[in-house]
Structures are given as structure tokens and as C-alpha cells.
Amino acid sequence: MATARVIIVGGGFSGTALAIHLARQSSTALQITVVEPRPTLGGGVAYSTPEPAHRINVPAARMQLSGEEQGAFDRWFRNQPECSLDSAAHCADGAVYPQRGMFGRYLAEQFAAAAKAHPQITLRHIQASAVAWEGEQLLLSNGEALQGDVLALAVSHPPPSLPRALRPFTSHPGLIANPWQHGVLDAIKPDASVAIIGSGLSMADVVASLGTRQHQGSLIAFSRRGQLSRDNLSGDWPEWTLAPQIVPTARAWLHHIRAEVVRAAEQQLPWQRVLDQVRVQGQEIWQSLPLREQQRFARHLRSWWDVHRYRIAPQVSTVIRQRQQLGSLKVLAARLDNIAAKGDRLAIALRLRNGSVETHHVDHLIVTTGPGHAALTASQPLLQSLSQQGVIRADQLGFGIDVDGHSHTLNREGQPNARLFVVGPAARARFGELMGLPQVADHAADVATQILEELQIAHAERCPPSAL
């Protein structure tokens, strides 16, 4: 029997986790190729950052590849020299929050270990980008053409989408459209005045990164609601059990969760335990909502959910709190009303929630509005190729790629493709809670199981797999 071939496009957490789960689950020969332009696997956008201020935003004990190995990363990190060298990683309650790059290194080691532990599996990494799907072949930026029985898309976080008002200023020296490009933050002088559009996790990372560069100038962060990501929970707290809720509307769930928070407070339990349990049930809750209610959630409640669900590490929270107390960081609920160039500086007019307008002259305006998920299918050549051919389509919520309940992509007509999968956050319009661990890890394991089942079906039918 010919060895089955699986191609995974994207070698961040989702793609690397899928490759590892395939190797662990397969009992027969299998060739797994991960196409990823970075030199090592596992990092992706989140975990390849070299910034020392960028930390995982949950304790290391909650980072894993699967539920069966809970605490594996925590144990691994505590055995690394960096654990003792990085004193800031340690919290008073005994939890550790390593720099994010450490988790990327851990994943790369797990990939290498999986290759050694399963000799019937060929695991390889091709350092290139996928550029097109043509004639049943995946074309790569290095000139290679790959053929596979299954293609899995593990592409999750496109580049930030620049707000329309800022597009005429792309060449202005004061505008930093992507703060994660190498060296751009290094050019900011310690006394420079900086405005940041966006007030979520990316903004927090920027403030922390500027802190390591001894920045002391004024900072203004603004977003429509002016909401900061909340602090993570410290200490050992009991689990919370949600009371039943059967009304499938976003409003009903909002009222229910608020009532649960009140009920928890009466028992001296913090709101974080309630939200953690909502997250655990997040996929079930999401899939119980009809599309119109999912759209209402995305339009009205998503930003509130994000700041409570995606919390910041205590080390980053400390930096933000200190700058607020010193008066060098202001967070405003405002939208950009106007922008003008004043030499190398920018004049930004911010319209506050009360209707008044404030004008600020700043040396830099940094964009931290997050990845442009709504434009994912047009964000890179391969997805453009598949979209133009009608092989994939964007989902109706603007979250990513449309899939069915088995993570098969849906084509232009809404028909599933048994040989083309999506793994990770790009599939969250279908599944719901699919941005943080362990949900992404569990999804990777589920997709691995589905892929192996599809390959067994194809073998049983004794016919070559159909074209993608």
C-alpha cells in the first residue's frame, strides 16, 4: 500500500499540534509535510516573538498539546535554565508565566520527539510559503510542487488590517502599522509621545515592549469602548458549575452569565471562575445559537467577551497599572475622527463617547487593532488561489474560513471537501471558542482523527483520493 501523504500549510501552534497528533494517532505509515516559512516550527505569530516582555497569558500549567498531558509544559519549563534566569516569570502563588518564545521552543521539541518516537511516520518541515493550488499540486515559493492525499490549512492570523482613515499615511514616519515587524519599536525614542489605536492584548504587549526600551513618554490608548483586557486569576480557586440555560439568544446568555457572576460573588468566588466555565462550554453554547444570534454577539458583545476571556499576564498588568498610576498612560473610549500630518508628527482628533473631540499631537501612532480576520481568504496567495477557484469561501461572520462540523472546507456552493481541512482559529465561526488553548489543542486532535478516518475510507474504497 502506498504511504498516505498529508500536507499541512502553517507551522504555528495549530499546524504543529496537528502534525504531532497525526503521528501519535496513526498506526500505519504516513508522510506528514508541514509547509512553514519560519526556520522552526511551533512559533507562529504568537510564539515566535523574541520580545522578553511578551509572556503567555495563562499559567504554564494550562498550556498543553492535549488534555491527557496537563502540566507537561510547566514541568518542561521548570527544567530549563531560563526558569531560574527569568525571575519575572515566577508569581507569588507559585505559577509561572514564561516568555512566549519558550512555548514555541517546547512545541518544536515535541515535533522532533514525535518524529523519533514513531518510526512509521515521516515528519518533515519545508521552509517555504504555499503560493497556489494548481492541477492537484501545491506550489511553493521555493519552486517545489507537492502532491498529497489531504491538505490541512493551519493559517489563522493574517496581518493587521489598516483602518481606512490611516491608509493615506502608510508612508508617514509616524505611523507604525505593524508593531511586530523587526526593529520598528526600537526606533521610538524614550521621550516620544505615542498613541495606540486598540486597547486589547496587542496594545498591552506594545506597552510592555516599550517598557523594556525605557520609554517614558506619554501614551494614549484608545478604542471605541476603551476596555482593557482583565487580569488573570491568581491562587487556587474551586471550579464553578453553571446553572442550566436553554434560551438560545445572545441576550439571554448575557443576563444568565451576569446572574452567575453575582451568585459566585455571594460564595466569595471571583468572576473569572464563572467565565472559565463559560469558556469550557463555549463551543456547545455557540453552536446552540442560530446565525442571527451569533451575528448579534459578534456585533454587540464580542469586544466585552474578549477583554474578560483573553486576559493578560500579571507581569504585563503590572506595567500597565504602574504607567496609569504615574499618569503616563491614558486609556480612552474614543474613535479616530480625523488625522493630519504635521511634519514628522501626526495630529489625531479623537471623538469621545460624550461627543467631545480631543486633538493630540504625537510622534507615533501604533496600530494594534488585531489581525484582519475578515479578509483572511484574501490575505495570502494560497488562500486567494483556493478562493478564486471556488474551493473555499469566507464564513458569514467574517471570522475566517467556512467549514462543516468535521472541519472540511465548504466550497462556493456550500459543499464539503473530504480532502481539505481547516485546523485552528480560522474555523471558529463554526465551532465557537477556538482561539486559546486548550480548545485549539483539542481541535487539532479531533482534526487528526478525522483525517485518519478519511484516509482509511479512501484505502477501503481501493481508489485514488479525489482531487482537492
C-alpha positions as CSV (number, residue, x, y, z in Angstrom):
1,M,0.0,0.0,0.0
2,A,1.3,3.4,-0.9
3,T,2.2,5.7,2.0
4,A,-0.6,8.3,2.6
5,R,0.6,11.9,2.4
6,V,-0.8,14.8,4.5
7,I,0.3,18.4,3.8
8,I,-0.2,21.0,6.5
9,V,0.1,24.6,5.5
10,G,1.2,26.6,8.5
11,G,3.6,25.6,11.2
12,G,2.4,27.7,14.2
13,F,0.7,26.0,17.1
14,S,-2.3,24.7,15.2
15,G,-0.3,23.1,12.4
16,T,2.4,21.7,14.6
17,A,-0.1,20.3,17.0
18,L,-2.0,18.7,14.1
19,A,1.3,17.1,12.9
20,I,2.1,15.7,16.3
21,H,-1.4,14.3,16.9
22,L,-1.3,12.6,13.4
23,A,2.0,11.0,14.3
24,R,0.7,9.8,17.7
25,Q,-2.6,8.5,16.4
26,S,-1.6,6.8,13.1
27,S,-0.9,3.1,13.3
28,T,0.2,2.9,9.6
29,A,2.9,4.5,7.5
30,L,2.2,8.2,6.9
31,Q,4.1,11.1,5.4
32,I,3.4,14.4,7.1
33,T,4.8,17.6,5.5
34,V,4.5,21.0,7.2
35,V,4.9,24.0,5.0
36,E,6.1,26.9,7.1
37,P,8.4,29.8,6.1
38,R,9.9,30.3,9.6
39,P,13.1,28.3,10.3
40,T,11.5,26.4,13.2
41,L,8.0,25.0,13.8
42,G,5.7,25.8,16.7
43,G,6.2,29.5,16.9
44,G,3.8,31.1,14.5
45,V,2.7,34.6,15.1
46,A,2.2,34.1,18.9
47,Y,5.1,32.0,20.0
48,S,7.9,33.1,17.7
49,T,8.3,36.6,19.3
50,P,11.7,37.3,20.7
51,E,10.3,40.1,22.9
52,P,11.2,39.4,26.5
53,A,8.1,41.3,27.6
54,H,5.8,39.0,25.7
55,R,4.5,36.3,28.0
56,I,1.9,33.6,27.8
57,N,-1.3,35.0,29.3
58,V,-2.2,31.9,31.4
59,P,0.0,29.9,33.8
60,A,2.3,27.4,32.1
61,A,0.4,24.6,33.8
62,R,-2.6,25.3,31.5
63,M,-0.6,25.1,28.2
64,Q,-0.5,21.7,26.6
65,L,-1.0,19.8,23.4
66,S,-3.8,17.7,24.7
67,G,-5.9,17.2,27.8
68,E,-4.1,14.0,28.7
69,E,-0.8,15.8,29.3
70,Q,-1.9,18.6,31.5
71,G,1.1,20.3,33.1
72,A,3.6,19.0,30.6
73,F,4.8,22.4,29.5
74,D,5.1,23.6,33.1
75,R,7.3,20.7,34.0
76,W,9.4,21.1,30.9
77,F,9.9,24.9,31.6
78,R,10.9,24.3,35.2
79,N,13.7,22.0,33.9
80,Q,15.1,24.7,31.6
81,P,17.9,27.1,32.6
82,E,15.6,30.0,31.6
83,C,13.3,29.1,34.5
84,S,15.8,30.2,37.1
85,L,17.3,33.0,35.0
86,D,13.9,34.6,34.3
87,S,12.9,35.7,37.8
88,A,10.0,37.8,36.5
89,A,8.3,34.6,35.3
90,H,7.5,33.5,38.8
91,C,4.4,34.6,40.7
92,A,3.8,34.6,44.4
93,D,1.2,31.8,44.1
94,G,3.8,29.5,42.5
95,A,2.6,29.8,39.0
96,V,5.0,30.6,36.2
97,Y,4.3,32.8,33.1
98,P,7.3,32.1,30.7
99,Q,8.1,34.3,27.8
100,R,6.0,33.2,24.8
101,G,9.0,32.2,22.8
102,M,9.7,29.4,25.3
103,F,6.4,27.7,24.4
104,G,7.4,27.9,20.7
105,R,10.6,26.1,21.6
106,Y,8.7,23.5,23.5
107,L,6.5,22.8,20.5
108,A,9.5,22.4,18.2
109,E,11.0,19.9,20.6
110,Q,7.7,18.0,20.7
111,F,7.6,17.8,16.9
112,A,11.2,16.4,16.9
113,A,10.3,13.9,19.6
114,A,7.2,12.7,17.7
115,A,9.4,12.1,14.7
116,K,11.7,9.9,16.7
117,A,9.0,8.1,18.7
118,H,7.0,6.9,15.6
119,P,9.4,5.4,13.0
120,Q,6.5,4.5,10.7
121,I,5.8,8.2,10.4
122,T,7.8,10.6,8.2
123,L,7.6,14.1,9.7
124,R,9.3,16.9,7.7
125,H,9.3,20.7,7.6
126,I,9.7,22.5,4.3
127,Q,10.8,26.1,4.9
128,A,8.7,27.9,2.3
129,S,5.4,29.5,1.7
130,A,2.5,27.9,-0.1
131,V,1.6,30.1,-3.1
132,A,-1.1,28.3,-5.1
133,W,-3.1,25.1,-5.7
134,E,-2.9,24.1,-9.3
135,G,-3.7,20.8,-11.0
136,E,-3.8,18.8,-7.8
137,Q,-0.5,20.2,-6.7
138,L,0.5,22.6,-4.0
139,L,3.0,25.1,-5.4
140,L,5.6,26.5,-3.0
141,S,7.7,29.7,-3.0
142,N,10.9,27.7,-3.4
143,G,9.7,26.2,-6.7
144,E,8.7,22.8,-5.3
145,A,5.3,21.2,-6.1
146,L,3.8,18.9,-3.6
147,Q,1.1,16.2,-4.0
148,G,-0.9,14.9,-1.1
149,D,-3.9,12.9,-0.2
150,V,-5.1,15.5,2.3
151,L,-4.4,19.2,2.6
152,A,-4.9,20.9,6.0
153,L,-5.0,24.7,6.3
154,A,-3.5,25.9,9.6
155,V,-3.4,29.6,8.7
156,S,-5.0,31.6,11.5
157,H,-3.8,35.2,11.9
158,P,-3.5,37.4,8.9
159,P,-1.6,40.7,9.1
160,P,-3.4,43.6,10.8
161,S,-6.0,45.3,8.7
162,L,-5.1,49.0,8.5
163,P,-8.2,51.3,9.3
164,R,-9.3,53.1,6.2
165,A,-8.6,56.6,7.6
166,L,-4.9,55.6,8.1
167,R,-4.3,54.2,4.6
168,P,-3.2,57.6,3.1
169,F,-0.5,57.7,5.8
170,T,1.2,54.4,5.2
171,S,4.5,56.0,4.2
172,H,4.4,58.6,7.0
173,P,7.3,58.0,9.5
174,G,4.9,58.5,12.5
175,L,2.6,55.6,11.6
176,I,3.5,52.1,12.8
177,A,1.0,49.8,11.0
178,N,2.6,46.6,12.3
179,P,4.4,46.9,15.6
180,W,5.7,43.4,15.4
181,Q,7.9,44.0,12.3
182,H,11.5,43.6,13.4
183,G,13.0,46.8,14.9
184,V,10.1,49.2,14.5
185,L,9.7,49.7,18.2
186,D,13.4,50.2,18.6
187,A,13.2,53.5,16.6
188,I,10.8,55.0,19.2
189,K,12.7,57.5,21.4
190,P,12.3,57.2,25.2
191,D,10.6,60.6,25.4
192,A,8.4,60.2,22.3
193,S,4.7,60.8,22.6
194,V,2.8,57.7,21.4
195,A,-0.9,57.0,20.6
196,I,-2.1,53.4,20.2
197,I,-5.3,52.5,18.4
198,G,-6.8,49.5,20.1
199,S,-6.8,48.6,23.8
200,G,-6.7,44.8,23.9
201,L,-3.9,42.2,24.2
202,S,-1.8,43.7,21.4
203,M,-1.9,47.1,23.0
204,A,-0.8,45.6,26.3
205,D,2.1,43.8,24.5
206,V,3.2,47.1,23.0
207,V,3.2,49.0,26.3
208,A,5.2,46.2,27.9
209,S,7.7,46.2,25.0
210,L,8.1,49.9,25.2
211,G,8.8,49.5,28.9
212,T,11.8,47.2,28.2
213,R,13.1,50.0,25.9
214,Q,12.9,52.5,28.8
215,H,10.2,54.5,27.2
216,Q,8.8,57.2,29.5
217,G,6.9,59.5,27.1
218,S,3.2,60.0,27.1
219,L,1.0,57.1,26.0
220,I,-2.6,57.3,24.9
221,A,-4.5,54.1,24.0
222,F,-8.0,54.4,22.6
223,S,-10.7,52.1,21.3
224,R,-14.5,52.5,20.8
225,R,-15.2,51.2,24.3
226,G,-11.9,51.9,26.0
227,Q,-11.8,48.4,27.6
228,L,-8.6,46.9,28.8
229,S,-8.0,43.1,29.0
230,R,-8.7,42.0,32.5
231,D,-6.2,40.5,34.9
232,N,-5.7,36.7,35.1
233,L,-6.7,34.9,38.3
234,S,-4.1,34.1,40.9
235,G,-4.4,31.4,43.6
236,D,-6.2,28.1,43.8
237,W,-9.9,28.6,43.5
238,P,-12.6,25.9,43.3
239,E,-14.4,25.2,40.0
240,W,-17.7,26.8,39.2
241,T,-20.8,24.9,37.9
242,L,-23.0,26.9,35.6
243,A,-26.7,26.7,36.2
244,P,-28.6,25.4,33.1
245,Q,-29.6,27.9,30.4
246,I,-31.7,26.8,27.5
247,V,-32.8,30.0,25.8
248,P,-30.7,30.2,22.6
249,T,-30.2,34.0,22.4
250,A,-27.2,36.2,23.0
251,R,-29.1,38.5,25.3
252,A,-30.4,35.6,27.4
253,W,-26.8,34.3,27.8
254,L,-25.6,37.7,28.8
255,H,-28.2,38.0,31.6
256,H,-27.5,34.4,32.7
257,I,-23.8,34.9,33.0
258,R,-24.2,38.2,34.9
259,A,-26.5,36.4,37.3
260,E,-23.9,33.6,37.7
261,V,-21.2,36.2,38.5
262,V,-23.5,37.6,41.2
263,R,-24.2,34.1,42.5
264,A,-20.5,33.3,42.6
265,A,-19.7,36.5,44.4
266,E,-22.2,35.5,47.1
267,Q,-20.0,32.5,47.7
268,Q,-16.8,34.6,47.7
269,L,-15.7,33.3,44.3
270,P,-14.3,35.6,41.6
271,W,-15.9,36.3,38.3
272,Q,-13.0,34.6,36.5
273,R,-14.2,31.2,37.6
274,V,-17.6,31.8,36.0
275,L,-16.0,32.9,32.7
276,D,-13.6,30.0,32.8
277,Q,-16.6,27.6,32.9
278,V,-18.3,29.5,30.1
279,R,-15.2,29.1,28.1
280,V,-15.2,25.3,28.7
281,Q,-18.8,25.2,27.4
282,G,-18.1,27.8,24.8
283,Q,-18.4,25.6,21.7
284,E,-21.6,24.0,22.9
285,I,-23.1,27.4,23.7
286,W,-22.0,28.9,20.4
287,Q,-23.4,26.0,18.3
288,S,-26.7,26.3,20.1
289,L,-27.2,29.8,18.8
290,P,-28.8,30.4,15.4
291,L,-26.8,32.5,12.9
292,R,-28.7,35.7,13.7
293,E,-27.8,35.4,17.4
294,Q,-24.2,34.7,16.5
295,Q,-24.2,37.9,14.4
296,R,-25.6,39.8,17.3
297,F,-23.0,38.5,19.6
298,A,-20.2,39.5,17.2
299,R,-21.7,43.0,16.7
300,H,-22.5,43.9,20.3
301,L,-20.9,41.5,22.8
302,R,-17.7,40.2,21.3
303,S,-15.5,43.0,22.5
304,W,-16.8,42.6,26.1
305,W,-16.2,38.8,25.9
306,D,-12.7,39.3,24.5
307,V,-11.5,41.5,27.4
308,H,-12.8,39.1,30.0
309,R,-11.9,35.9,28.3
310,Y,-8.4,36.8,26.9
311,R,-6.6,38.1,30.0
312,I,-3.1,39.5,30.4
313,A,-0.2,38.0,32.4
314,P,0.3,39.6,35.8
315,Q,3.8,40.9,34.7
316,V,2.2,42.9,31.8
317,S,-0.7,44.0,34.0
318,T,1.8,45.4,36.5
319,V,3.5,47.5,33.8
320,I,0.1,48.9,32.6
321,R,-1.1,49.7,36.1
322,Q,2.2,51.5,37.0
323,R,2.1,53.7,33.9
324,Q,-1.6,54.6,34.6
325,Q,-0.7,55.5,38.2
326,L,2.2,57.6,37.0
327,G,-0.1,59.4,34.6
328,S,2.0,58.4,31.6
329,L,-0.7,56.1,30.1
330,K,-4.3,57.2,29.4
331,V,-6.9,54.8,28.1
332,L,-9.8,56.5,26.3
333,A,-13.2,55.3,24.9
334,A,-13.0,57.1,21.6
335,R,-12.8,56.7,17.9
336,L,-10.5,58.4,15.4
337,D,-12.3,61.4,14.0
338,N,-9.5,62.9,11.9
339,I,-5.8,62.6,11.3
340,A,-3.3,65.0,9.7
341,A,0.4,65.1,9.1
342,K,2.3,67.8,10.9
343,G,5.8,67.3,9.5
344,D,7.1,64.1,11.1
345,R,4.4,64.1,13.7
346,L,0.7,63.3,13.5
347,A,-2.3,65.3,14.7
348,I,-5.1,62.9,15.7
349,A,-8.6,64.1,16.6
350,L,-10.4,61.7,18.9
351,R,-14.2,61.8,19.4
352,L,-15.0,60.7,22.9
353,R,-18.2,58.8,23.9
354,N,-19.8,62.1,25.1
355,G,-19.4,63.6,21.7
356,S,-16.5,66.0,22.5
357,V,-13.3,65.9,20.5
358,E,-9.7,65.9,21.8
359,T,-6.8,66.7,19.5
360,H,-3.4,65.2,20.3
361,H,-0.1,65.8,18.5
362,V,2.0,62.6,18.7
363,D,5.3,61.3,17.4
364,H,3.9,57.9,16.6
365,L,0.5,56.2,16.1
366,I,0.7,52.5,16.6
367,V,-2.0,50.2,15.2
368,T,-3.0,47.3,17.5
369,T,-6.5,46.6,16.2
370,G,-5.5,42.9,15.8
371,P,-5.4,40.5,12.8
372,G,-7.6,41.2,9.8
373,H,-9.6,38.0,10.1
374,A,-12.4,39.3,7.9
375,A,-10.1,39.4,5.0
376,L,-8.4,36.0,5.7
377,T,-9.3,34.4,2.4
378,A,-7.6,37.2,0.5
379,S,-4.6,37.6,2.9
380,Q,-2.1,35.3,1.3
381,P,-1.5,33.8,-2.2
382,L,-2.7,30.2,-1.4
383,L,-6.0,31.3,0.1
384,Q,-6.5,33.7,-2.8
385,S,-5.9,30.8,-5.2
386,L,-8.3,28.5,-3.4
387,S,-10.9,31.2,-3.0
388,Q,-10.8,32.3,-6.7
389,Q,-11.3,28.7,-7.8
390,G,-14.3,28.4,-5.5
391,V,-12.6,25.7,-3.4
392,I,-13.0,27.6,-0.2
393,R,-15.2,30.5,0.9
394,A,-15.2,33.0,3.8
395,D,-17.7,32.3,6.6
396,Q,-20.7,34.6,7.2
397,L,-19.3,36.1,10.3
398,G,-16.0,37.3,8.9
399,F,-14.0,35.2,11.3
400,G,-12.2,33.0,8.8
401,I,-13.0,30.1,6.5
402,D,-16.3,28.3,6.2
403,V,-16.3,24.7,7.3
404,D,-18.7,21.9,8.2
405,G,-18.9,20.1,11.6
406,H,-16.0,17.8,10.6
407,S,-13.7,20.8,9.8
408,H,-13.9,20.1,6.0
409,T,-13.9,23.3,4.0
410,L,-17.0,24.3,2.1
411,N,-16.7,25.4,-1.5
412,R,-18.5,28.2,-3.2
413,E,-21.7,26.2,-3.4
414,G,-21.5,25.1,0.3
415,Q,-20.4,21.5,-0.4
416,P,-17.8,19.9,1.9
417,N,-14.5,18.7,0.6
418,A,-13.4,15.5,2.2
419,R,-9.7,16.1,1.4
420,L,-9.4,19.7,2.5
421,F,-9.5,20.7,6.2
422,V,-9.1,23.8,8.4
423,V,-7.5,23.4,11.8
424,G,-7.4,26.2,14.5
425,P,-8.9,29.6,14.9
426,A,-9.8,30.1,11.2
427,A,-12.7,27.5,11.8
428,R,-14.2,29.3,14.8
429,A,-17.3,30.6,13.1
430,R,-18.5,27.0,13.0
431,F,-17.2,25.8,16.4
432,G,-17.1,29.0,18.6
433,E,-14.5,29.1,21.3
434,L,-11.4,28.3,19.3
435,M,-8.7,31.0,19.9
436,G,-7.0,29.9,23.1
437,L,-5.6,26.7,24.5
438,P,-6.8,24.0,25.3
439,Q,-9.6,24.4,22.8
440,V,-7.2,24.7,19.8
441,A,-5.2,21.7,21.0
442,D,-8.4,19.6,21.3
443,H,-9.5,20.8,17.8
444,A,-6.1,19.7,16.3
445,A,-6.5,16.3,17.9
446,D,-10.1,16.0,16.5
447,V,-9.0,17.0,13.0
448,A,-6.2,14.5,13.2
449,T,-8.7,11.7,14.0
450,Q,-10.9,12.9,11.1
451,I,-8.0,13.0,8.6
452,L,-7.0,9.4,9.5
453,E,-10.6,8.2,9.1
454,E,-10.8,9.8,5.7
455,L,-7.6,8.1,4.7
456,Q,-8.9,4.8,5.8
457,I,-12.1,5.3,3.8
458,A,-10.1,6.1,0.7
459,H,-8.0,3.0,1.2
460,A,-11.0,0.8,1.8
461,E,-12.6,2.0,-1.5
462,R,-9.4,1.0,-3.3
463,C,-9.4,4.1,-5.5
464,P,-7.1,7.1,-5.6
465,P,-8.2,10.0,-3.5
466,S,-10.2,12.5,-5.4
467,A,-8.8,15.9,-6.3
468,L,-9.0,18.7,-3.9
